[in-house]
């Protein structure tokens, strides 16, 4: 089954809104946990720089049958629903199998 990758960066005006970020990130974690509990193969996390400082955005990897299925699921991500991130979804093609 194909893998799809959602990359995201937090919109600049949310970088300083700590309470909103904390609330939305908690909702995002619960959303991912619920998808895992439903049997989806999904991983989600944030990116850090060489000093382990966050702020470079996030990455979500999900295994789905089609791009459309992955996009339908991803659009329910609280980070997207709350318009907190700029995001992009792509299929990842493994070149060595």
N, C-alpha and C positions, 0 to 999 in steps of 0.2 A: 504494500500500500504506500502511496506517495506521502512525503513529508512536506509541510508548508511552514514557512517562517514569517512571523510578524516582527518587524523591527519598528521601534518607536522612539521618539524623543518627547520629553515633556515640554509643553508650550511654555515659552519664556515667562508669561505673566503668572503661571502657577508655581514657578520655582520658589517664590517667597511665601506662598500660601500654605503653610505647614499643616494647619488643621484640615483643610480640604484634601491635601495630598494624603495625609494619614488615613482619613476616612475612606477615600477612594481606593487606596492600596489595600486596606483591610477587606473591602468589598471584592477587589480583584482576587485576592488570595482565596476567599471563600468561593468565588466563581470557579477558579481553577480546581480547588479541592472537590467541588461538586461534579465537575467534568471527569475528574479522575475516578470518583466514586461511581460514575455512570459507565466506566470502562474505557474512556478515551485515553489514548497515549498522548500526553501533553506535558510539556515542561515550560516553566516561566521563571524569569529572573531578571535582575538588573545588571547593567554593565558598570565596571569601575575602571579607573585609570591605573597606571603603574604604582600609585601610592595607595591603592584600594579606596580611593574617594569616589563615591557615586556621582551621578549627574550626566553620564554619557548616554542614558536612555535604557531601553530594555529589549529583551528578546523573548519570543514565545515560539515554541516548536510544537506542532501538532500533526498527528498522523490521521489523514482523512482519505476518502475515496476520490474526491474531486476538489478542484479549486473552489467551486461554488459552495460545496459543503463546508469547507474550512472557513470561507468568508462569512457564511451565515452564522457559524459558531462565534467567530472572532468579533463580529459586530455587536455581540451581547456582552463583550468585555466592559466592565464598569469604567475602565480608563478611556475607552472609546465613547461609551454612552454619555459620559460626563464631559466629553470634548476636552479632555486633559492632555491628549497626546496627538502629535502628528504621527501617522503610521503608514506602513506599507506591508502588503502581503505578497509573498512570492513562493512558488514551489521550489523545493530544493531537489536537485538531480544529483544522485550519487554516481560519480564517474568510475568508481572502482567497486566492483561487486564480486 
